[in-house]
Each structure stands twice: as structure tokens, then as C-alpha cells.
Amino acid sequence: MLAKIFTTWKLLLKLLGLEILFSSLKSTPSFSHSPSHLGLVHSLEHLLKKTKKTFKTAATTMRSTLLLLLLVPLTQPVPSTQQDSHVISEYGSDNSEETMFSQDDEDKYQDGKNIKEKVPMIIPDENSFQLQRDETVTSLPTKRENDEMPTCLLCVCLSGSVYCEEVDIDAVPPLPKESAYLYARFNKIKKLTAKDFADMPNLRRLDFTGNLIEDIEDGTFSKLSLLEELSLAENQLLRLPVLPSKLILLNAKHNKIKSRGIKANAFKKLNKLSFLYLDHNALESVPPNLPESLRIIHLQFNNITSVTDDTFCKSNDTRYIRDRIEEIRLEGNPIILGKHPNSFICLKRLPIGSYF
């Protein structure tokens, strides 16, 4: 009997549902007070409460799952190809602006539509900054480009003086027209030409000590009418160029100059020349026609083997006195000065050198 009753309840439960069936049974007076069915009523009531609780948990889980499904598409990163195709990089300045457009914008512009679409700017990542730093490094000027910089940026310009010392230049830089003194020591200059000093009438002193100068054009200093001091020491010179007439000091020591590299009348018209430094070269003899104005003559450590009575004095004038000369240095040469007593008879002081 009970088995049939339970079978009937299961069938009604499937057709009507648990909540509707239970409400109908409770509303029936005869059923609710029947002792034989009280256990079934309590069982159904307990099952209903448990089912409601399960449905609430399932509903909460369902809502959380739906919310996650809605948020996932929003958090997915944009593919790199799509992102790169719509990037606009703008680097603003007063005079220039660089913009990179997408392929669609370029097509529209080429079709004559002139459509301008504004795409939001994306902040570059660390890789972008690294690329920018690399481009900056590659754009740094080389030493040859430095040679083309304005002289007063590459060198130091102070009150008519230009200091270009140890800046690795291989040619004379363009000078301000008011320049009077140029110090270009210890560089890599190999040659001097007339163009280097064109339209520079105010130059008074040039110093090219410690370069690699091998050749100087004869007309390089011809138009420098005010030039008084010229230093060409510690270079690779084999000969001397034509010198300006108002020169007071010439320093060409520590070169490779031989006697044939100095013209016979190179010093004859230099009436103001007082200091001549030609030591540590390859001279075989003392240069001829030295001017009367000389006070200091340095010829030590050459290959000078002999002097004549006319080298410093005048053989046809026994009364001639050369009173301006203060110092002549001939040490370090193969010449024996004691063998040429008449060569120094007009001097107040004997030359420095070996006499025996």
C-alpha cells in the first residue's frame, strides 16, 4: 500500500513540481490532519527547503559566471598588429612635427579624399624608449662632422684669440675675421694652404706646434702683413715656406728640414726677425743671409759640419761687429768650432758647442 502511495507521489511530483504539489496538499483539510501522511508532509517540507537553498546557491554561482564572461573580453589585450597599425607618434617642437599614419589613412589620402582621422596617442613602452635612445646614439656627430661645426663652438674664442688645442682637427677651421691669435697645437693638421688664412689681415700669431704638417704652400703667409710669430715646431716639415716680412719669431724645431729645404734668400728681407729656432732638424749647414736683427739662433742637434767666415761675420770687413746676437747654439752637431776661429770674430759671445 505504501509503495503505491509513494509511486503516485513521484508521478505527481514530476508533473506539478515540488512547491505546487506541497501547497496543494497543505490546503486540503483531510490530508493535512491524516496521521498516516504526517511523515510524508514533513519529508516533503524538508526537501523543499533544501531544494530552495540549492537553487539560491546555483543562482549566485550562475550570476558570478555570467559576470566573468562579460568582463573577460574587455580585459583581453589588443593584438600587436592591430595596435601598431593605429599608433600615432607625435614629437612636438616649435618648428617640426613627425606623424605616422595607419595604412587606411594613407590610402584615403592617396585617393584624394583628404580625410583626417584623429587616433588617440599611445604611450610608448620601454622598448620604444630603448629604440629612441639607440637612434640618438647613432645620430651623434663624428669627429669629421665636428670639424664642420662653427669654430667658436668647437674651439674657444676670447677677445680676438682662438684656442683650438687638442680637438683632433685635421685642417685649419674657419676663423672669425677679427682673430689676431690662433693656437692650434697638438692636433692632426697635415697641410696649410693660402685658403686657410684668406681675408685674415689681423693675424699676429700662429701656433701649430705638435701637428702632422708635411707641406705648406708658398703663398700661405704672404698676405699676413701683421704676422709676427709663427710656430711650426714638432711637425713633419721638409722645407720652409715663404715667410712674411714682419716676422719676429720663427720656431721650426723638431722637424725634418734639410738645408736644401731653405731657400738662399729665405731670411734676407726679414729685417725684424729676432728669434730663430731650427734645432733638432737635418740641416747640413747654417742657413745663409741671416738678418742683422737676430738675437737668438738655435741650430743645435743638426748635421752641420762646417761654417764659413761669412756665416755670421763679413770676411771683407774686419771692423764689423755683430752686437745684437746674444746666443748661438751649435752643440750636438759634428762640427768642431775650434777649427773655424775667424767665423766668430765679429761676435761678442762665442757660440755654444764643441771646440775640440
Order of alpha helices (4+ residues) and beta strands (2+ residues): alpha-alpha-alpha-alpha-alpha-alpha-alpha-alpha-alpha-beta-beta-beta-beta-beta-beta-beta-beta-beta-beta-beta
